Amino acid sequence: MDQIILRAIDRGLIAGIKPTAAKSIANAIALQMYEELSNGYGVKFGNYFYARIYLDGKTDGNGTLTADENHVNVRLFPGNGFKLSLDSFSWKFAMGGNIPKVEWYISDASGAVRNELIDGEDVQVLGTNLDSERDAAKKVTFTEIVEEGQTPDVVEVTVFSLKGPDLVAFAWPSGLAAGKEYSVTLDRVIGETTYRSNAIAVTAVSAE
């Protein structure tokens, strides 16, 4: 609490008080709160929060209170003054560096076009956060894009000829069929968590 009061003084929210008095003010507030609660009163800090006392436990038929069965607890309740929202903060996902982001898939062949994979040619994946030495496993999943109600073909790749943070490569998956479209994702497994990339639509095309 003394740090809160000190910062309030620094911001000019408390006028006429020296910073050195912050600790004594904090102690005085805490002691007075204890005094009020000890006298059976609740404490209300404006519309910010409330402190109330409660008796917990159970008694016998005569209403006897014992230290073993009963306890006096202080509970704090937030008020509307402390109502916060997502917009009150700037958020950053701490594990964001583990999430792979794919820019495109392309065949390792002359004249290759992004996201058009040539039958029989090795496939390259370009992006960021695709691999690291911490990865326990990796998987690329091709899910056929079909009409609603139809069952798609699914082809998974777990063997890679090249693995790097910005480039991953693997041999042509034999389960792919030329002329079909697929939604493709890349999964990284780090520890016990799987991080999935954005989905990219690709088309399998026949070799000329």
MIVO-797589 format. One record per residue: x negated, y negated, z negated of N, C-alpha, C in turn; residue in one letter. Coordinates in nm, 4 decimals. Example, Ala and Ser with C-alpha at 12.3 -4.5 7.8 and 13.67 -1.06 7.14 Angstrom:
      n.X      n.Y      n.Z     ca.X     ca.Y     ca.Z      c.X      c.Y      c.Z rest
  -1.3190   0.5690  -0.7800  -1.2300   0.4500  -0.7800  -1.3200   0.3300  -0.7800    A
  -1.2850   0.2250  -0.7080  -1.3670   0.1060  -0.7140  -1.2900  -0.0030  -0.7870    S
This chain:
      n.X      n.Y      n.Z     ca.X     ca.Y     ca.Z      c.X      c.Y      c.Z rest
  -0.0819   0.1203   0.0000   0.0000   0.0000   0.0000  -0.0859  -0.1262   0.0000    M
  -0.2023  -0.1184  -0.0668  -0.2878  -0.2376  -0.0697  -0.3358  -0.2743   0.0708    D
  -0.3561  -0.1743   0.1567  -0.3963  -0.2025   0.2939  -0.2829  -0.2700   0.3712    Q
  -0.1592  -0.2269   0.3448  -0.0451  -0.2903   0.4106  -0.0343  -0.4364   0.3701    I
  -0.0481  -0.4625   0.2401  -0.0392  -0.6010   0.1924  -0.1550  -0.6837   0.2471    I
  -0.2747  -0.6253   0.2505  -0.3904  -0.6968   0.3046  -0.3678  -0.7338   0.4504    L
  -0.3147  -0.6419   0.5284  -0.2896  -0.6708   0.6697  -0.1785  -0.7737   0.6863    R
  -0.0799  -0.7692   0.5961   0.0266  -0.8695   0.6017  -0.0290  -1.0089   0.5729    A
  -0.1248  -1.0171   0.4795  -0.1896  -1.1461   0.4505  -0.2685  -1.1928   0.5720    I
  -0.3410  -1.1009   0.6351  -0.4206  -1.1357   0.7528  -0.3323  -1.1860   0.8667    D
  -0.2112  -1.1309   0.8786  -0.1203  -1.1716   0.9861  -0.0423  -1.2969   0.9504    R
  -0.0605  -1.3477   0.8293   0.0109  -1.4675   0.7880   0.1527  -1.4423   0.7420    G
   0.1875  -1.3143   0.7172   0.3225  -1.2823   0.6717   0.3412  -1.3137   0.5239    L
   0.2299  -1.3176   0.4497   0.2349  -1.3563   0.3082   0.1452  -1.4789   0.2934    I
   0.2058  -1.5918   0.2623   0.1300  -1.7172   0.2547   0.0856  -1.7452   0.1120    A
  -0.0277  -1.8123   0.0982  -0.0754  -1.8586  -0.0308  -0.1356  -1.7513  -0.1185    G
  -0.1658  -1.6348  -0.0631  -0.2242  -1.5248  -0.1399  -0.3622  -1.4931  -0.0834    I
  -0.4592  -1.4799  -0.1731  -0.5936  -1.4445  -0.1293  -0.5998  -1.2943  -0.0968    K
  -0.6782  -1.2568   0.0044  -0.6915  -1.1135   0.0380  -0.7374  -1.0280  -0.0799    P
  -0.8161  -1.0860  -0.1701  -0.8664  -1.0088  -0.2847  -0.7543  -0.9694  -0.3805    T
  -0.6391  -1.0349  -0.3679  -0.5266  -1.0044  -0.4574  -0.4402  -0.8902  -0.4058    A
  -0.4711  -0.8383  -0.2861  -0.3858  -0.7373  -0.2242  -0.3706  -0.6134  -0.3120    A
  -0.4822  -0.5660  -0.3673  -0.4767  -0.4426  -0.4466  -0.3934  -0.4599  -0.5725    K
  -0.4109  -0.5717  -0.6408  -0.3349  -0.5933  -0.7635  -0.1863  -0.6101  -0.7343    S
  -0.1529  -0.6733  -0.6212  -0.0122  -0.6872  -0.5832   0.0481  -0.5507  -0.5532    I
  -0.0270  -0.4681  -0.4808   0.0209  -0.3342  -0.4476   0.0459  -0.2535  -0.5741    A
  -0.0483  -0.2585  -0.6683  -0.0319  -0.1854  -0.7937   0.0887  -0.2365  -0.8723    N
   0.1083  -0.3676  -0.8699   0.2206  -0.4256  -0.9434   0.3536  -0.3813  -0.8837    A
   0.3619  -0.3780  -0.7508   0.4855  -0.3342  -0.6859   0.5143  -0.1882  -0.7197    I
   0.4097  -0.1026  -0.7110   0.4281   0.0395  -0.7394   0.4707   0.0609  -0.8852    A
   0.4077  -0.0115  -0.9786   0.4424   0.0023  -1.1197   0.5846  -0.0438  -1.1471    L
   0.6261  -0.1521  -1.0811   0.7618  -0.2017  -1.1026   0.8652  -0.1068  -1.0419    Q
   0.8321  -0.0471  -0.9261   0.9209   0.0540  -0.8685   0.9384   0.1699  -0.9664    M
   0.8259   0.2133  -1.0237   0.8324   0.3240  -1.1217   0.9198   0.2845  -1.2400    Y
   0.9068   0.1608  -1.2854   0.9854   0.1130  -1.3990   1.1350   0.1145  -1.3670    E
   1.1691   0.0665  -1.2444   1.3104   0.0633  -1.2051   1.3668   0.2045  -1.1955    E
   1.2900   0.2948  -1.1350   1.3363   0.4327  -1.1212   1.3484   0.5005  -1.2580    L
   1.2535   0.4702  -1.3489   1.2579   0.5275  -1.4829   1.3814   0.4821  -1.5595    S
   1.4337   0.3647  -1.5241   1.5543   0.3136  -1.5888   1.6812   0.3605  -1.5187    N
   1.6639   0.4492  -1.4197   1.7805   0.5063  -1.3522   1.8311   0.4247  -1.2358    G
   1.7535   0.3236  -1.1921   1.7961   0.2400  -1.0812   1.7317   0.2867  -0.9499    Y
   1.8046   0.2696  -0.8417   1.7449   0.2879  -0.7110   1.6736   0.1601  -0.6706    G
   1.5859   0.1704  -0.5727   1.5112   0.0542  -0.5241   1.5389   0.0387  -0.3752    V
   1.5800  -0.0830  -0.3361   1.6101  -0.1101  -0.1963   1.5149  -0.2173  -0.1449    K
   1.4389  -0.1827  -0.0419   1.3492  -0.2784   0.0233   1.4188  -0.3344   0.1468    F
   1.5049  -0.4355   0.1212   1.5803  -0.4941   0.2312   1.6561  -0.3859   0.3066    G
   1.6500  -0.3910   0.4405   1.7127  -0.2862   0.5214   1.6077  -0.1902   0.5769    N
   1.4902  -0.1859   0.5089   1.3810  -0.1029   0.5599   1.3837   0.0382   0.5018    Y
   1.3885   0.0492   0.3694   1.4009   0.1824   0.3124   1.4564   0.1737   0.1707    F
   1.5014   0.2899   0.1223   1.5620   0.3007  -0.0095   1.4919   0.4109  -0.0877    Y
   1.4753   0.3905  -0.2167   1.4230   0.4935  -0.3055   1.5306   0.5235  -0.4095    A
   1.5665   0.6513  -0.4216   1.6708   0.6904  -0.5147   1.6239   0.8108  -0.5947    R
   1.6791   0.8241  -0.7153   1.6421   0.9381  -0.8001   1.7553   1.0404  -0.8005    I
   1.7145   1.1668  -0.8035   1.8109   1.2771  -0.8036   1.7695   1.3808  -0.9063    Y
   1.8684   1.4436  -0.9673   1.8453   1.5549  -1.0584   1.8724   1.6843  -0.9835    L
   1.7719   1.7698  -0.9748   1.7857   1.8984  -0.9075   1.7820   2.0112  -1.0097    D
   1.8403   2.1235  -0.9747   1.8335   2.2421  -1.0594   1.9701   2.2912  -1.1000    G
   1.9766   2.3591  -1.2127   2.1021   2.4150  -1.2597   2.1048   2.4136  -1.4129    K
   2.2238   2.4194  -1.4661   2.2406   2.4184  -1.6124   2.3218   2.5403  -1.6541    T
   2.3267   2.5617  -1.7845   2.4156   2.6662  -1.8352   2.5561   2.6079  -1.8507    D
   2.6449   2.6857  -1.9104   2.7830   2.6404  -1.9243   2.7998   2.5178  -2.0114    G
   2.6987   2.4859  -2.0932   2.7056   2.3691  -2.1807   2.6397   2.2467  -2.1192    N
   2.5906   2.2595  -1.9943   2.5243   2.1460  -1.9289   2.3845   2.1192  -1.9804    G
   2.3194   2.2217  -2.0369   2.1850   2.2033  -2.0926   2.0828   2.1855  -1.9811    T
   1.9973   2.0855  -1.9989   1.8893   2.0602  -1.9031   1.7578   2.1104  -1.9615    L
   1.6811   2.1835  -1.8815   1.5506   2.2330  -1.9264   1.4457   2.1982  -1.8225    T
   1.3204   2.1877  -1.8689   1.2107   2.1529  -1.7790   1.1856   2.2616  -1.6755    A
   1.2177   2.3869  -1.7095   1.1956   2.4966  -1.6161   1.2988   2.4989  -1.5046    D
   1.4205   2.4592  -1.5361   1.5305   2.4717  -1.4407   1.5666   2.3417  -1.3710    E
   1.5245   2.2284  -1.4277   1.5694   2.0990  -1.3758   1.4525   2.0054  -1.3507    N
   1.4652   1.9255  -1.2455   1.3595   1.8306  -1.2092   1.4226   1.7016  -1.1597    H
   1.3587   1.5906  -1.1925   1.3993   1.4609  -1.1413   1.3103   1.4290  -1.0218    V
   1.3726   1.4068  -0.9069   1.2981   1.3793  -0.7835   1.3318   1.2416  -0.7298    N
   1.2322   1.1783  -0.6699   1.2517   1.0508  -0.6014   1.2539   1.0784  -0.4518    V
   1.3587   1.0342  -0.3858   1.3710   1.0556  -0.2417   1.3754   0.9207  -0.1703    R
   1.3038   0.9148  -0.0586   1.2993   0.7930   0.0217   1.3857   0.8107   0.1461    L
   1.4632   0.7071   0.1782   1.5508   0.7103   0.2945   1.5205   0.5893   0.3829    F
   1.4983   0.6112   0.5126   1.4704   0.4971   0.6009   1.5971   0.4172   0.6287    P
   1.5813   0.2886   0.6434   1.6917   0.2018   0.6820   1.6803   0.1626   0.8278    G
   1.7734   0.0828   0.8752   1.7739   0.0423   1.0161   1.6530  -0.0432   1.0530    N
   1.5931  -0.1078   0.9515   1.4768  -0.1921   0.9811   1.3576  -0.1132   1.0308    G
   1.3529   0.0163   1.0010   1.2441   0.1023   1.0463   1.2862   0.1899   1.1644    F
   1.3953   0.1523   1.2301   1.4412   0.2301   1.3443   1.3463   0.2067   1.4625    K
   1.2856   0.3146   1.5103   1.1896   0.3066   1.6200   1.2422   0.3843   1.7401    L
   1.1878   0.3545   1.8568   1.2268   0.4248   1.9784   1.1025   0.4593   2.0579    S
   1.1188   0.5394   2.1611   1.0056   0.5759   2.2475   0.9415   0.4522   2.3087    L
   1.0247   0.3519   2.3386   0.9733   0.2294   2.4019   0.8855   0.1476   2.3079    D
   0.8866   0.1812   2.1785   0.8057   0.1055   2.0828   0.6578   0.1414   2.0920    S
   0.6243   0.2489   2.1654   0.4875   0.2976   2.1681   0.4402   0.3198   2.3110    F
   0.3104   0.3269   2.3248   0.2485   0.3697   2.4495   0.1980   0.5117   2.4271    S
   0.2490   0.6071   2.5054   0.2218   0.7482   2.4799   0.1177   0.8033   2.5749    W
   0.0351   0.8924   2.5232  -0.0627   0.9636   2.6049  -0.0654   1.1089   2.5601    K
  -0.0455   1.2007   2.6553  -0.0455   1.3429   2.6237  -0.1883   1.3878   2.5944    F
  -0.2119   1.4318   2.4696  -0.3484   1.4638   2.4268  -0.4099   1.5760   2.5082    A
  -0.3274   1.6682   2.5576  -0.3788   1.7813   2.6338  -0.3631   1.7594   2.7841    M
  -0.3419   1.6355   2.8250  -0.3177   1.6065   2.9659  -0.4308   1.6491   3.0571    G
  -0.5538   1.6498   3.0067  -0.6671   1.6893   3.0883  -0.6674   1.8362   3.1239    G
  -0.5806   1.9143   3.0597  -0.5714   2.0572   3.0899  -0.4708   2.0874   3.2005    N
  -0.3858   1.9918   3.2326  -0.2804   2.0163   3.3310  -0.3372   2.0015   3.4712    I
  -0.3323   2.1079   3.5515  -0.3846   2.0964   3.6880  -0.2930   2.0129   3.7761    P
  -0.3542   1.9356   3.8639  -0.2785   1.8582   3.9620  -0.3291   1.8962   4.1009    K
  -0.2406   1.9483   4.1823  -0.2773   1.9921   4.3173  -0.2410   1.8828   4.4168    V
  -0.3370   1.8494   4.5029  -0.3120   1.7523   4.6099  -0.2578   1.8228   4.7341    E
  -0.3251   1.9328   4.7730  -0.2767   2.0094   4.8869  -0.3461   2.1448   4.8946    W
  -0.2861   2.2320   4.9731  -0.3434   2.3622   5.0079  -0.3801   2.3569   5.1557    Y
  -0.4909   2.4207   5.1913  -0.5350   2.4159   5.3303  -0.6157   2.5410   5.3626    I
  -0.6050   2.5863   5.4867  -0.6818   2.7030   5.5302  -0.8261   2.6635   5.5570    S
  -0.9169   2.7544   5.5258  -1.0588   2.7321   5.5512  -1.0879   2.7729   5.6952    D
  -1.0402   2.6903   5.7880  -1.0531   2.7214   5.9303  -1.0547   2.5923   6.0111    A
  -1.1134   2.5986   6.1286  -1.1201   2.4821   6.2165  -0.9797   2.4400   6.2585    S
  -0.9525   2.3102   6.2550  -0.8227   2.2582   6.2955  -0.7115   2.2805   6.1951    G
  -0.7460   2.3174   6.0728  -0.6437   2.3445   5.9709  -0.5683   2.2169   5.9335    A
  -0.4428   2.2339   5.8993  -0.3564   2.1226   5.8599  -0.3154   2.1429   5.7139    V
  -0.3110   2.0354   5.6395  -0.2733   2.0450   5.4996  -0.1362   2.1097   5.4836    R
  -0.1309   2.2036   5.3906  -0.0071   2.2721   5.3520   0.0535   2.3558   5.4650    N
  -0.0270   2.3874   5.5672   0.0100   2.4868   5.6673  -0.0986   2.5931   5.6658    E
  -0.0682   2.7079   5.6100  -0.1683   2.8110   5.5862  -0.1676   2.9125   5.7005    L
  -0.2852   2.9314   5.7592  -0.2998   3.0160   5.8770  -0.3160   3.1617   5.8360    I
  -0.2372   3.2462   5.8960  -0.2380   3.3898   5.8662  -0.3795   3.4461   5.8758    D
  -0.4247   3.5100   5.7673  -0.5530   3.5768   5.7655  -0.6704   3.4921   5.7214    G
  -0.6532   3.3616   5.7083  -0.7638   3.2724   5.6714  -0.7653   3.2478   5.5205    E
  -0.8863   3.2293   5.4662  -0.8979   3.1945   5.3250  -0.8249   3.0638   5.2957    D
  -0.7796   3.0500   5.1725  -0.7036   2.9320   5.1313  -0.7852   2.8505   5.0317    V
  -0.7849   2.7199   5.0514  -0.8504   2.6278   4.9586  -0.7444   2.5419   4.8904    Q
  -0.7642   2.5191   4.7615  -0.6754   2.4333   4.6830  -0.7556   2.3119   4.6390    V
  -0.7102   2.1936   4.6724  -0.7795   2.0714   4.6324  -0.6941   1.9933   4.5345    L
  -0.7589   1.9379   4.4331  -0.6866   1.8615   4.3318  -0.7781   1.8220   4.2177    G
  -0.7233   1.8125   4.0993  -0.7999   1.7778   3.9794  -0.7577   1.8687   3.8643    T
  -0.8504   1.8897   3.7713  -0.8256   1.9750   3.6542  -0.7831   2.1168   3.6946    N
  -0.8428   2.1685   3.7994  -0.8043   2.3005   3.8484  -0.8725   2.4142   3.7734    L
  -0.9890   2.3866   3.7131  -1.0643   2.4934   3.6494  -1.1658   2.4344   3.5529    D
  -1.2011   2.5148   3.4526  -1.3104   2.4812   3.3623  -1.3610   2.6103   3.3003    S
  -1.4731   2.6023   3.2323  -1.5297   2.7213   3.1695  -1.4444   2.7697   3.0531    E
  -1.3495   2.6875   3.0098  -1.2612   2.7272   2.8992  -1.1452   2.8145   2.9454    R
  -1.1242   2.8251   3.0769  -1.0095   2.8995   3.1276  -1.0250   3.0489   3.1006    D
  -0.9226   3.1062   3.0400  -0.9223   3.2505   3.0168  -0.8663   3.3261   3.1366    A
  -0.7807   3.2601   3.2144  -0.7206   3.3220   3.3323  -0.6670   3.2116   3.4231    A
  -0.6406   3.2511   3.5474  -0.5880   3.1571   3.6458  -0.4991   3.2338   3.7417    K
  -0.3943   3.1674   3.7919  -0.3018   3.2334   3.8839  -0.2405   3.1312   3.9775    K
  -0.2315   3.1687   4.1060  -0.1578   3.0896   4.2041  -0.0359   3.1711   4.2449    V
   0.0814   3.1097   4.2367   0.2058   3.1803   4.2652   0.2754   3.1187   4.3860    T
   0.3033   3.2031   4.4864   0.3798   3.1638   4.6049   0.5221   3.2152   4.5876    F
   0.6194   3.1258   4.5832   0.7598   3.1639   4.5710   0.8327   3.1215   4.6973    T
   0.8867   3.2167   4.7684   0.9538   3.1874   4.8951   1.0700   3.0908   4.8733    E
   1.0820   2.9935   4.9619   1.1933   2.8986   4.9560   1.3095   2.9581   5.0354    I
   1.4184   2.9897   4.9671   1.5321   3.0572   5.0300   1.6610   2.9815   5.0006    V
   1.7665   3.0237   5.0650   1.8982   2.9667   5.0403   1.9472   3.0100   4.9025    E
   2.0343   2.9293   4.8445   2.0879   2.9603   4.7125   2.1584   3.0954   4.7154    E
   2.1286   3.1777   4.6163   2.1894   3.3098   4.6074   2.1025   3.4203   4.6627    G
   2.0004   3.3846   4.7418   1.9092   3.4842   4.7951   1.7931   3.5082   4.6987    Q
   1.7330   3.6247   4.7068   1.6195   3.6587   4.6209   1.4888   3.6293   4.6950    T
   1.4047   3.5422   4.6410   1.2814   3.5061   4.7117   1.1717   3.6104   4.6919    P
   1.0847   3.6202   4.7905   0.9623   3.6980   4.7739   0.8644   3.6162   4.6908    D
   0.7933   3.6835   4.6008   0.6956   3.6161   4.5162   0.5611   3.6858   4.5333    V
   0.4584   3.6077   4.5622   0.3235   3.6605   4.5810   0.2316   3.5901   4.4822    V
   0.1542   3.6659   4.4057   0.0638   3.6088   4.3063  -0.0813   3.6368   4.3428    E
  -0.1661   3.5377   4.3165  -0.3102   3.5495   4.3419  -0.3825   3.5329   4.2092    V
  -0.4649   3.6307   4.1737  -0.5408   3.6234   4.0484  -0.6911   3.6405   4.0691    T
  -0.7336   3.6639   4.1954  -0.8756   3.6795   4.2272  -0.9188   3.5624   4.3140    V
  -1.0278   3.4958   4.2747  -1.0715   3.3744   4.3424  -1.2172   3.3872   4.3870    F
  -1.2442   3.3382   4.5073  -1.3809   3.3398   4.5591  -1.4586   3.2167   4.5163    S
  -1.3870   3.1125   4.4768  -1.4511   2.9882   4.4335  -1.3623   2.9210   4.3307    L
  -1.4237   2.8746   4.2218  -1.3482   2.8055   4.1178  -1.4269   2.6831   4.0726    K
  -1.3663   2.5672   4.0829  -1.4265   2.4430   4.0376  -1.3194   2.3477   3.9926    G
  -1.3556   2.2386   3.9269  -1.2547   2.1457   3.8740  -1.1697   2.0796   3.9815    P
  -1.2266   2.0631   4.1038  -1.1542   1.9949   4.2111  -1.1250   2.0848   4.3307    D
  -1.1763   2.2077   4.3290  -1.1581   2.2976   4.4431  -1.1532   2.4422   4.3969    L
  -1.0497   2.5126   4.4383  -1.0345   2.6552   4.4113  -1.0062   2.7233   4.5448    V
  -1.0642   2.8417   4.5664  -1.0444   2.9125   4.6925  -1.0154   3.0601   4.6666    A
  -0.9402   3.1207   4.7593  -0.9092   3.2633   4.7490  -0.8764   3.3170   4.8886    F
  -0.8840   3.4493   4.9014  -0.8556   3.5139   5.0291  -0.7061   3.5067   5.0611    A
  -0.6740   3.5171   5.1896  -0.5340   3.5155   5.2326  -0.4545   3.6233   5.1593    W
  -0.3456   3.5858   5.0919  -0.2641   3.6866   5.0220  -0.1854   3.7698   5.1242    P
  -0.2035   3.8988   5.1208  -0.1413   3.9856   5.2216   0.0106   3.9837   5.2165    S
   0.0674   3.9409   5.1049   0.2128   3.9409   5.0933   0.2811   3.8241   5.1617    G
   0.2041   3.7254   5.2065   0.2649   3.6105   5.2737   0.3067   3.6493   5.4154    L
   0.4152   3.5896   5.4624   0.4666   3.6183   5.5964   0.4703   3.4904   5.6783    A
   0.4099   3.4962   5.7962   0.4096   3.3794   5.8848   0.5527   3.3380   5.9184    A
   0.5746   3.2075   5.9211   0.7061   3.1536   5.9513   0.7900   3.1241   5.8283    G
   0.7418   3.1643   5.7099   0.8165   3.1379   5.5875   0.7575   3.0198   5.5121    K
   0.8442   2.9530   5.4353   0.8012   2.8426   5.3486   0.7957   2.8910   5.2046    E
   0.6984   2.8365   5.1312   0.6793   2.8769   4.9928   0.6587   2.7542   4.9043    Y
   0.7044   2.7657   4.7813   0.6715   2.6680   4.6774   0.5564   2.7269   4.5975    S
   0.4459   2.6526   4.5860   0.3239   2.7090   4.5295   0.2842   2.6318   4.4035    V
   0.2495   2.7063   4.2984   0.1998   2.6465   4.1748   0.0708   2.7158   4.1323    T
  -0.0094   2.6437   4.0559  -0.1332   2.6982   4.0000  -0.1254   2.6922   3.8489    L
  -0.1527   2.8048   3.7839  -0.1501   2.8136   3.6375  -0.2910   2.8297   3.5831    D
  -0.3197   2.7544   3.4770  -0.4423   2.7733   3.3997  -0.4041   2.8223   3.2612    R
  -0.4750   2.9239   3.2121  -0.4531   2.9731   3.0768  -0.5739   2.9341   2.9924    V
  -0.5503   2.8502   2.8924  -0.6557   2.8065   2.8007  -0.6110   2.8440   2.6599    I
  -0.6877   2.9329   2.5967  -0.6439   2.9843   2.4678  -0.5173   3.0651   2.4873    G
  -0.4107   3.0271   2.4175  -0.2828   3.0965   2.4311  -0.1797   3.0120   2.5054    E
  -0.2253   2.9039   2.5686  -0.1336   2.8122   2.6354  -0.1534   2.8169   2.7861    T
  -0.0429   2.8194   2.8603  -0.0469   2.8152   3.0062  -0.0092   2.6753   3.0534    T
  -0.0934   2.6180   3.1380  -0.0696   2.4852   3.1950  -0.0408   2.5022   3.3436    Y
   0.0741   2.4540   3.3872   0.1187   2.4733   3.5261   0.1087   2.3439   3.6049    R
   0.0661   2.3553   3.7278   0.0511   2.2395   3.8156   0.1863   2.1974   3.8729    S
   0.1846   2.0868   3.9449   0.2981   2.0457   4.0244   0.3182   2.1452   4.1388    N
   0.4414   2.1584   4.1847   0.4715   2.2503   4.2945   0.4501   2.1812   4.4286    A
   0.3891   2.2540   4.5217   0.3654   2.2043   4.6565   0.4337   2.2987   4.7548    I
   0.5063   2.2429   4.8523   0.5692   2.3246   4.9550   0.4700   2.3482   5.0680    A
   0.4488   2.4747   5.1039   0.3577   2.5096   5.2128   0.4297   2.6003   5.3105    V
   0.3776   2.6066   5.4320   0.4319   2.6940   5.5354   0.3250   2.7903   5.5816    T
   0.3572   2.9180   5.5909   0.2661   3.0170   5.6470   0.2853   3.0189   5.7982    A
   0.1747   3.0051   5.8740   0.1852   2.9988   6.0197   0.0980   3.1078   6.0815    V
   0.1343   3.1491   6.2013   0.0592   3.2533   6.2724  -0.0727   3.1974   6.3230    S
  -0.1736   3.2843   6.3282  -0.3024   3.2468   6.3861  -0.2881   3.2400   6.5382    A
  -0.3490   3.1414   6.6006  -0.3395   3.1275   6.7472  -0.4353   3.2240   6.8160    E
